[in-house]
Amino acid sequence: MNKIICGDALTVLRRLPDKCCRCCVTSPPYFNLRDYGVPGQIGLEPTMQEYIVRLVEVFAEVKRVLTDDGTLWVNIADSYSGSGKGAALYPENAKKYKQGTNTGSCGVAAITKNKYDLPNKNLMGIPWRLAFALQDSGWILRQDIIWSKSNCMPESVRDRCTKSHEYIFLFAKRQRYYFNSEGIKEPIADSTIDRLAQDLEHQSGSARAHGGVKTMKAVGGSRGAFGGKQSRHRGNQELTAYRNKRSVWNMPTASCGKNNYATFPDELAVNCILAGTAEGDIVLDPFVGSGTTCRVANRYGRRYIGIDLNSEYCKAAEAEIPINLF
Ligand SMILES: C[S@@+](CC[C@H](N)C(=O)[O-])C[C@H]1O[C@@H](n2cnc3c(N)ncnc32)[C@H](O)[C@@H]1O
């Protein structure tokens, strides 16, 4: 089953059978950040509470269609209250302002009209409000992952730091779930490799790296998931070492493309898909946008179901995925 389905996420999900997908990787429309130009879209609700209620409803259906050992990965950014430039309350302004035209993943930190009992300039905490709402609805919140953007947009603010991160939340349906940590292990840092590659036999006392405990695995020639080979030599032996993936992911933003989808980078989808699925599993994205999740799933031998309300996006996403294969 490889499908991109055009329609409202909740409506389409209700038609899918129980437990058909292993993993959901998605980035819902951010609150008040942009207008996708389609009636019924999520993200332009008058209040953040209404926005979160709609997302909780969608993710309840996602839970139903996931296998019991399935996982949900949600990428989401925050907004500020205050200046009244939000797309929902001033739709005619949506195109004029940076957050309306937008940038999304490529820019972010929009400021929305304050209708939320929050004094102006407040960070609204949307990602955590959503995370707690999903937790309250029965999801197990397993981890907050920081997407640290190496190429974040500059901001003109001088009374806080420039925003350079978004969240990725990992949720599980049950306490025991599929998570292939080996699939996303990362090369250890060069400095650690240098330290561990010292000649341990001829060291003594505190000069001895790790007190003499060898933690390197000799797996010569293999490569890290995304980078070059992380290795050093000791004698004839090539040393390559990996560690469990850390919870801060340094990734540049993806190009937004002509449709301004707020695309997340391929690497983000790769990490979630390799950890959350085995080959042949079905990956779901109910807000598929440019189709990143489906394209990456296809590349790694997974099947996919993508949903988007915007039919132009659906067509464009389909066109991006090479005919496959499986
Ligand atoms: C943040 S973008 C997703 C970007 C995607 N992760 C990518 O890499 O291109 C959110 C998407 O949700 C879609 N959307 C908005 N409301 C929707 C709804 N009610 N049902 C389905 N899709 C919706 C928008 O059209 C937009 O493409």
The ligand as a Tripos MOL2 file, in Angstrom:
@<TRIPOS>MOLECULE
LIG
   27    29     1     0     0
SMALL
NO_CHARGES

@<TRIPOS>ATOM
      1 C1          3.8810   21.7860    8.2290 C.3       1 LIG1
      2 S1          3.1680   21.2280    6.7300 S.3       1 LIG1
      3 C2          3.8560   19.6190    6.5060 C.3       1 LIG1
      4 C3          5.1840   19.6730    5.8270 C.3       1 LIG1
      5 C4          5.7870   18.3010    5.5880 C.3       1 LIG1
      6 N1          6.2940   17.7150    6.8200 N.3       1 LIG1
      7 C5          6.9290   18.3840    4.5810 C.2       1 LIG1
      8 O1          8.0550   17.9670    4.8730 O.co2     1 LIG1
      9 O2          6.6850   18.9260    3.4940 O.co2     1 LIG1
     10 C6          1.5070   20.9130    7.1990 C.3       1 LIG1
     11 C7          0.6060   20.4160    6.1010 C.3       1 LIG1
     12 O3         -0.6780   20.1330    6.6760 O.3       1 LIG1
     13 C8         -1.6500   20.3620    5.6580 C.3       1 LIG1
     14 N2         -2.9660   20.4830    6.3260 N.ar      1 LIG1
     15 C9         -3.5180   21.5530    6.9560 C.ar      1 LIG1
     16 N3         -4.7100   21.2330    7.4700 N.ar      1 LIG1
     17 C10        -4.9400   19.9300    7.1480 C.ar      1 LIG1
     18 C11        -6.0150   19.0280    7.4060 C.ar      1 LIG1
     19 N4         -7.1120   19.4070    8.0760 N.pl3     1 LIG1
     20 N5         -5.9020   17.7560    6.9470 N.ar      1 LIG1
     21 C12        -4.8090   17.3650    6.2260 C.ar      1 LIG1
     22 N6         -3.7730   18.1940    5.9470 N.ar      1 LIG1
     23 C13        -3.8330   19.4530    6.4120 C.ar      1 LIG1
     24 C14        -1.1550   21.5930    4.9350 C.3       1 LIG1
     25 O4         -1.7080   21.6570    3.6330 O.3       1 LIG1
     26 C15         0.3690   21.3710    4.9400 C.3       1 LIG1
     27 O5          0.7900   20.7680    3.7480 O.3       1 LIG1
@<TRIPOS>BOND
     1     1     2 1
     2     2     3 1
     3     2    10 1
     4     3     4 1
     5     4     5 1
     6     5     6 1
     7     5     7 1
     8     7     8 2
     9     7     9 1
    10    10    11 1
    11    11    12 1
    12    11    26 1
    13    12    13 1
    14    13    14 1
    15    13    24 1
    16    14    15 ar
    17    14    23 ar
    18    15    16 ar
    19    16    17 ar
    20    17    18 ar
    21    17    23 ar
    22    18    19 1
    23    18    20 ar
    24    20    21 ar
    25    21    22 ar
    26    22    23 ar
    27    24    25 1
    28    24    26 1
    29    26    27 1
@<TRIPOS>SUBSTRUCTURE
     1 LIG1         1 GROUP 0 **** ****
